[in-house]
Amino acid sequence: MKGKILKLVTILSLFMLMLSCGSDKKEEAKQEGAATEAKADNKEVKKYVIGSDVAFAPFEFKKDGKYEGIDIDIVNEIAKIEGFEVEWKHMDFSGIIGAVQSGQLDGAIAGMTINDERRKTVDFSDPYYDTGIVGIVKADNTDINSPDDFKDKRLAVKKGTTGAEYAESVKEKYNTKITVFEDTSTMIQSVINGQADVAFDDFPVIAYAITQQDPVQLRIATERLNTAQFGFAVKKGANQELLEKFNSGLKKLKESGKYQEILEKYTGKAEK
């Protein structure tokens, strides 16, 4: 009898030991799972330093101490879609490509026209905006309505832009004098103040500037003088992952309808 009791106690002890081991393994597995989940949750989100212009409304401009605009909204929305963070750096347009080349910026979006000259030093994304430059004059100026009217006139342009390139291309033909400005607002003001007869910039920039005037002091004097496309830029041969994320996010942004919402937010229903 005593032997049977001893045998029963031994069996119960072994059973309890097995239960304990199983429980420990389950707890260990649970802890490992939690650790893996925590590791995934704490996975570092990639942050990119993106550059933009300081004053190129409606693409980027400062309002109430904060930068906003088409370019800003597009990148911020793409960052949400593709899962990365953005650190913005705003600078004069003329220094942006240099900052991309030197590695100060991972990428740049600044109403930058895609062209062969820039392709020598940067890689561009798929085009994110179709545009073209126009000439603007004072609202009461009826003398300038086409390029032929530029003869002997004073032209205002922003440094490093397609508008500046156009002005240089017609300088000899029309015997013009060109004044170069660092930002769009100062360039436009030069026409209002009578320092220049006509200024050149991209259509949406000019259209937005005019809508902000009360009373209106300027008018668009020409048809679009060229056609162009804007692109997001990275250093040539570098940051290809960022470029791929931009292209992927841009496609999804357009498919969702959010892209059109951004355009209409700043330029109205005319943008299609």
C-alpha positions, 0 to 999 in steps of 0.5 A: 500500500505504501509503495502504491502511494509512493508511486502515485506521488511520483506520477503526480510530481512528474505531471506537475513538472510537465505542466510547469514546463509547458507553462514556462514555454508558453510564457517564453513564446509570449514574451518573444512574440511581444519582443518581436512586436515591440521591435517592429513597432520601434522600427526607425522611420526613414527621414529625408531632408527635402528642400523647397523655394522660399517664395514661389506661390502657390507651390511654396510660400509662408503664411502665418509663419508656416510654409504651405503650397502645392509642392509642400502638400504633395510631398507631405501626402506622399510621405504619409502614403509611403511611410517616411518623414520629411525635414523641410529646408527652405532656401533661395531657388538659385541654391537648391540644385547645389544643395542637392549635389552637395548632399545637404538635401536628399531631394528637392521640390521647388517648381523645378522645370525638367530640362536637359541641362539640369539632368546633367546633375540631378535625376528627376521624378515622373512629372508632377505638374504641367506648366508654361511661362507667361508675361505679366504687365501692369493692369493699365498697360495695353502696349504689351500683348505678345513677344513682338511688343517686348522690343526695347522693354525692361524685363524682370525675371527670377534667377535660375528659372525658365522665365530667366532662360526665355528672357535671355533667349529673346534679349538680342532679338528685341533689344531688351534690358533684363533685371534678375531678382532672387524671389518672385514677389520682388520681381512682381513688385518691380512691375507694379512699381514701374521698374520693369515693363514685363515679368516672366514666370510660370502661369500658376504662379502669376495667376495666383499672384493676381488673385491675391491682389485687391485691387488687381494691379497686374494682367497676363499679357501673353499666351503661354510662351512655352510648355514645361513640366515640373519634377522632384529632384535628387542627386544624380545616381543617388537617393534612388529609393526616395525617387521611387517612393515619390513616383509610387506615392504620386501615382497613388495620390492621383488615383485617389483624387487627392492630387486634384484636391491639392491643385484646386485648393490653391488654384481653383477649379481651372486646374484640370 
